[in-house]
Amino acid sequence: MPARESAAVRYLRVIGRLYRDGRLRLRPCYLTTQAPWSDREGVGDSPLAAELLTERGESLGRYPLRVYSPCTYDGRPATEAVRGWVPFHPDTRAVRFTHRDRVVLEIRRAERPPEVALTWRPPDEIHGRHRVTWDARSPRDAALQFLLRYSHDGGRRWQRVGWRTEAHDATVDFDQLPGGERCLVAVVATDGVDTTTVESPPFAVALKRCQAFIVAPVDGAVVAAGGPVQLLGQGFWMEESRVERERLRWTSSLDGDLGRGASVRVDRLSEGQHRITLAAGENGRVGTETVTITVSGARSSPETAS
């Protein structure tokens, strides 16, 4: 499948570090159509800015970048984090970064974007782990970095898979990803500015069971006999990114059915060791989680009571 041209890309994603002496080190930037998060935009009085330049050095726009101190436990950090989404003009030939009006870094564009071709061919239906492979080159022999993305709905929504890499392969566990009939994998290649994306042919991945999560009681808790026990939990549907709070059923290995819902109060449990199970979902897509608690005739301590 031919690579998607970068002409449709609208934002330059900037991520890096600003040192105390003004030095700026960036991860390779990349172009994306993803809309910027409003809380990550730079502010007008930011000391750091990105300026887009034409071939003749004319300014196409200057944009502040967000600069902030990461959390540390040993005083002032040695660097500050840099984040930004820069609206990218198609006539841009260079990106100049200035700190307090002093030029600290300039990146020039290549004549052509990276070339990428998927060498992995997915089967019609995928299960388990697969090694996704691709070939790529830069017209100016620049170092390339790659991002892997996954869509379970034909490309309407995408999610990152794994970390950035300079390798030409990545292993993907499709059993841990949402399923669908028209799933896609995309490889995104960047040379530091220009970006090329190539997509796989569509394939099917099985729909996942509803994930069950028990919040309380905690596994290994010891509770006093004769007292109430509060059961708290929920489910999650991966495909819909939706929390399930209704189709929930609680059971005990000793006492059987305990109730339904996200919050259930059990006034009394039999003495002994219980395996408490939460079943979430319906229609053949029920997922479960189990914790073990002990109901003791002795009074429970604050550390072990649920």
CORMOHU-V823844 format. One line per field, one symbol per residue. ss: DSSP state (@ for helix, = for strand, . for the rest). phi: phi as a letter, one per 40 degrees, with the letter a starting at -180 (. if undefined). psi: psi as a letter, one per 40 degrees, with the letter a starting at -180 (. if undefined). A space follows every 10 residues. Layout:
ss=???
phi=???
psi=???
//
This chain:
ss=...=.@@@.. =========. ...===..== ==.....@@@ .......=== ===.....== ====.===.. ........== =======... ...======. .=======.. ....====.. ....==..== =======... ....====== =.......== =====...== ===@@@...= ========== .=..=====. ..===..... ======.... .===....== =======... .===...=== ==...===== ..====.... .========= ......==== ======.... ......
phi=.ccccccccb bccbbabbcd cgcbbbcdca cacccccccb ccbdcccbab bcbcccgccb ibbcbcbacc cbbbgcccbb cbbabbdbcc ccbabbbbbf gbcbabbbcc cbcdbbacbc bcccbbbgcb ccbabaabdb fccbbbbbbb bbbggcbbbc bgbdabcbaa cbcccbbcbi cbcbbbbbbb bhbcbbbbbc ccabbccccc cbbccacccg cbbccgbcbc bbaabacccc fbcbbbcbbb bbcbbgcbhb hcbbbbcabc chcbbcbbbb hafgbcbbbb bbbbcbcccc cdcbcc
psi=hiihiedeid ihhhhahhid eeihhiihii iiehiihdee iiidehehih hhiideeihe ihhiihhihi hiefahidii ihiihhhhhe eheihhhhhf ehheihhiii diiihihheh hiidhhiahi hhiiiiihde fihiiiihih hefeediiii haiiieifii hhgeeeiiii dgiihhhhhi edcihhhhii iiiihiiiih hhhhdiiihe ihihieiihh hhiiihhdde fhhhedghhh iiddebheai idhhhhdhii iahhhhhhhh aifefhiiih ihihhidihi iddei.
//
